[in-house]
């Protein structure tokens, strides 16, 4: 029995002695062949979690000190290249260089016309071309890079008039000829036209086959889908605005619209406005946006 046991032990030791160098060699070969990039070690089907960014806009420039403070809360800002509603000039003019140095991305804006003033498609086309030339001159003066998106502020909701569509086509085409890209700030809130027809301004623009594609900045402050006046560390996906291809979603406005915001989870201030967390004195009411990129205007947007 002892001899048999010794023979078995010798056989086992021989197998281990042979197998161990082979295993070690295989391990060294695998390590040498393995990619050094840690990302390559992740499973092939690992999801790439999207990231969204928080920004704000307001008609009046809040001041240099305020913009430095608000940078603690926001990645990008609106920037009026022409007069905002009700104004004759823009207080944002001349501030692009400073704000860029602070690390802001941008939503460059130009106010669109009132449809009642577009008397015919021919005059609408002419005005669209003229307005595009004005905003391009302003963008160049502010040193916005060629290829940047410029957003036309469309204050009217629902279906646009034929004259407005003529304006949009001319405005977008002239913008592209000058080396910039057209964007539209418009409603993503459904309007019931009756007879089972529901339309949003964003969809109405997209359905016009003759109009060049616009980068869409959607406003929809109705809760839900809006979370209300909030500043989440993980901003909401703009697609949840109701417009699947939205690049930017304005989900909170100042002052709040009570008919749409009664069910908001994140509440507005007692005066009905929305204020940034850094604005402890409630000095600068603003609108809040989320975007798919840190700089929605950038020629080559980066996440």
N, C-alpha and C positions, 0 to 999 in steps of 0.2 A: 504493500500500500504506500509506503514512504517513497519508494522509487517512482511509482506512478504519479504521486502528488508532485514530486520534484520535477518530473518530466513535464507535467502540465504547467507548472510555474515557469519553467524555462521557455516553453512555447509561448505563454502569455507575454513574458518579458521581451521575447524576440519580436512579437507583433507590435508591441508598444514602441520598441526601439526603431522599427521600420516606419510605423505610422506617424510618429511625432515629427520627424524631419519633413515628411511629405505635407503634413498639416501646416507646419510653420512656413514652408515654402509657398503653399497656396495662399496663406494669409498675407504674406509679404507681397505676393503678386497682386492680390486684390487691392491692398492698400495703395500700391504704386499706381494701379490703373484707375482708382477712384478719383472722381473730379474733386478739385480743391475748392470750388465754389460751393459755399454752404447752401445756397439756394437750390443747387442741383441735387442736394441730398433729400430735398422734400419730395413727397409722393408726387407722381406725375399729374394726378388729378386734384392737387391741393387748390382750393379756391383762392382767387386773388381778391381780397376784400376791398371793395371800392371805398374811397375816402372822399368826403365832401367838406366844403369850406364855408365859413361864416363871413358875411359882409354887411354893410349898411349903405343907405343912401338918404340924403335930405337935400332940400332945395338950397338952403343957405350954408355957406362955408362956416364951420363952427370956430375957426381960428387955429393957428399953428399949434398952440399948446394943447388944445383939445384933440387935435388929430394925433399928436404924440401919445396922449393918454388913451384914446380909443383904439390905438394899435394893439393894446393889451388884449382887446376883445375880438378884433376883426382882422381878417386877412386882406379884404378888398373893400373898395369904396366907390360909390357913384361919383361922377365928375361931369358937371354941366359944361358942355362946349358952347352952348348958346344960352339965352335967358330961360330960366325955368318958368313954369306957369305963373302968371300974374306979375312977372318982373320984366324990366327993360334991359337988364344986363346980368351977367353971371359973376358971382363973388368967388367962384372957383378958378377963374382965369389967372394964369401965372403961377399956379400951385403944383403943377404936375411934377416938376423936377424935385421939389421938396418931398412930396408924398412918395415918389418913387424911391428916394433915398431912405425913407422910413420903412420901406419894404412892402408898401401897399400894391395890390393889384387894382384893376380899374373896371368901371362900367361907364364909359364915355356916353353922354346923353345929348340928344338934340330934340327939342319939342316939335312934335308933328302938328299939322294944321287942324282946325275945326272943319269937319266935313261940310258944314253949311257954307263955308267960304270957297269951296271948290265948285264953281258954277258949271264947269264943263270938263270933260276928260282932257280936252286940249289945254285949257288953262291949268288944270291939275298937273299935267305932264310938265308944263313949263315951270311951275312952281317947284315941283319935285327936283328938277335939274338945278334950279337956282339955289334951293336950300342945301342940296348936296354939295355944291361948290362952296357955299358959306361954311359948312361944317368941316369940309376937308381943309380949308384955309385955317380954321381954328385949330384943328387937330395937328396940322403941320407946325403952326406957331407954338403949340404946347409940346412939340417934339414927341408925339405919339408915333410909333414905328409904322412903316408901311406894312400893310396886311392886318393892322389892328381892326377889331370889330368896333363899329360905332352904332349905338342903339337909338332908334327913333322912338320917342315917347308917344305912344298912341293912347290917348286918354279915353277914347270911346270904346264901349263894350259891344259885344254881339257882332252881327254881320256889318261889314263896311260897305259903303256906297261904291258904285262903279268909278266915280271920280277919285275916291280915296285909293282904290286899287291902281288906277292910272298914276297917281302920285307915287305910290310905293314902287311901282315898276321903274319909273324914271329916276327916283331917288336911289334905288339899289343899283341900277345900271351905271349911273354917273359915279357913284361911290366906287364901284369896281373899276371903272375906267381910270380913276385916280389912284388906284392901288390899295384901297381899303375894302373892308368887308361889311355888308349890311347886317344889322341886328334889329330886333324889334322888342320894345317893352310893351306888352299887351296883355289883355285879359285872358285868363284860362278858366273863367267862371262861366258855366253854362247859361245860355239864355233860351228860354222856351218861346219859340216863334208861333206856336200853335200847330194843330194838325199833326202832332207827333214829331215835329221838327225841333231839334235842339242844336244850338251852334255856340261855339266859342270864337272869339276874335282870332286866336292862334290857329284854329282849324280853318277858319275862313281865309286867312293869309296863305296857309299851306296848300289849299285846294286850287288856288289860282295858278294854273300851269305856266302862265306867261311871266310870273313874278320870280326872279332869282331867289334861291333859298336864303332864308334869314336865320341867324342864330337867335333863339328865342329866350327872352327873359320874361317869365310869366308872373303875373300877380294873381294870387288867390288867397285871401286872408280869412276865408270862411273855415270855421272849426266844426267838425273835421272837413278837409284833411289837414288844415293848418294846426300846429300845436299851440298857436297863440304867441304872445310876447315872451319869447324864451331865447336863451343863449346856450344851447346844449353843446357839450364837448364833442358830440357826434351829430353834426347838423343833418337835417333830413335830406333824403334823396330828392332832387328837383323833379324827378319823374313822378313822385307822389303828389305833385301839384294838380294832377289830372291830365297833364300833357306829357306824354311819354318821352318826347325828344327835347324837353326843356333843358337848357343849359344852366339857367338861373331861376330860382323861385323866390319871389318876394312873399313871405308868409305872414308878415306882421306889418301893419301900417300905423302911422300916427297922424291924426288921432284915430283911435279905434272906431270901427263902424259897428255899432251896437247890434244891428240886424244880422250881422254875420259872426260876431265874436262872443256871443253869450255863452257858448259851450266850450270855450277855449280852456285847456288844461293850465297853460301858463298864462297868468293874469297880467293885464295892463296896470299901469300905475293909477292911483285914484283920480288923477286928472284926465284919464283916458288915453294918455300917450305911452309910448314905449321908450325906455331909457336903458342905456348900456350898464352892465354891472360896475364898470369903472367910474360912471357918472353918478357919484353918490349925492350930488346936489341937484340932480335932475335939471341940468342946464341945457341939454341938447336932445330934444325928442327926435326920433329917427324911425326909419323903416328898416326891417331886418330881412336879409336874404341868405339863401344857401346856394352854392354853385358846385359844378362838377370839377372845376379847376381853381387854383389859387388866384389866377388872373384871367377872368373871362374875356378880356379884350385882347389877350396876347396873340400875335401872329401864329406862334407855335405853342399852344397852351400845354403846360406841364402840371401834373398832379402834385 
